[in-house]
Structures are given as structure tokens and as C-alpha cells.
Amino acid sequence: MPRVNVTYLLRLLPLLLCLTWTPSATAGTARLLIYSKTLGFRHGSIPAAIDVLTRKGPSIDAIFEATEDSSKFNTANLKKYDALVFLSTTGDGKTII
């Protein structure tokens, strides 16, 4: 039986939830902010994941906006979003926000 990397699966969970999430008919279009800033290792799949989420958005009535700009984490800006997606962020113990 192959060994399962639990940490890897937990990191994929938010992405999987976004891809399978279906808003209610009265909820309106959801706005989600994808944050993918890295200070250490940078996974090569980040651009592809952002592309997939952005293209999937219309089919699940969602708008995805991607950023690596930590200045976007302020009260006024975050009020525009319904959810945050932390996509493969790394920091090697440093603060990334």
C-alpha cells in the first residue's frame, strides 16, 4: 500500500473545496482572493493552479483574483472578498503577510 503524505493532502484541501464548491442560487457571485507569495521554495504548479481556478470560476459562480502583494491584506481590501485561498505559500519561518 502506498504511503500517503498527510501534509500534502491537507494543503490540497482548500483547492479541492474551491473546485467542488457550489454556491446557493441566492448567494450571488463569490469573490475569492488567491494568495501565493513565497519566500522559500516555490512550487512550479502555482501558475497552473491559479489558471485553473480562474477558468473554473464562472462555472461555479465565483471570481478568483490572484496576488502575491501582502499590502492587499488590510481591512478595506479584504471586505471585498468572501474567502481567501492560500495557494502553496512558503516562508521558511518568515512572515509572508
N, C-alpha and C positions, 0 to 999 in steps of 0.2 A: 504494500500500500504506500503510495507516495506521501511524503511529509508535507503538511500544509503550513505555510507561513502565515500565522495569525495576524501579525503586524501588517503584512501586505494586504490581507483581506480587509482589515479594519480601515486601512487607508482608501481602499476602493469603495467602501460602503457609501460614502456621500455621493460619489459619482454614480453608483448604481441606483441610488434613491432618486437622484435627479432624472436619470434616464427613464425610470419606470413610474415616476410621479404623474398623476393625472389630477389636475385641479377640478374643483366642482364647477358646474355650469355657471354659477353666480359669482364665482370668485374673481373673474376678470383675469387679465394677463399678469402673470407673476414676473417680477423683476429680480434677477439673481446676479450678484457680483461674484465673479471668479477671481480669486487672488492666488497668484502663482509665483510670488517672489521667492528667490532662492539666494542664500548667501554661501552655501556649501555645494554639495553635489547637486547637479541639475539633471533631472531625468529627461532623456530625449523625447519622451512621449507627451510632454506638456503642450507643445503647439498642436499636436494632433487631437488631444483631449479637448482643448479649447475650441478647435474647429468643429469637432463632433457635437459638443454641447451647443454651440452657436447654431449649427444647422438643425439640430433636433428641436430647438426652442419653439418654432412655430407650430410643430405638430403636437406639442403639449401645452400650448398657450402660455409660453414663457419667453422672456427676453433675457439673454445672458450678455453681460458686459464683463470683459476681462481686463485686469490691471495688475501691475506689479508696483504701482505707486502707493506707498504706505501713507501718503498725505490724504488719501481718499478715506481713511479711517477716522472720520470725525462725525459728530452727531448730525450735522446738517446733511452731509452726503449720505450717510448710512440710512437715513429716514426714507430715501428713495427706493430702497430695496426690501424685498420680502424675505430674502435669505442670502447667506454667504456660502460660497464653496471654496474651501482651502484646498487647492489642487497641487499636490506634491511639493508643498513648501518645505524648505530646509533652512536651518540657521546655525547648525553646529554649536548650539548653546548661546547664540547671539540673538538679540531681539530683532524680529523681522517686521514688526508693526510699529 
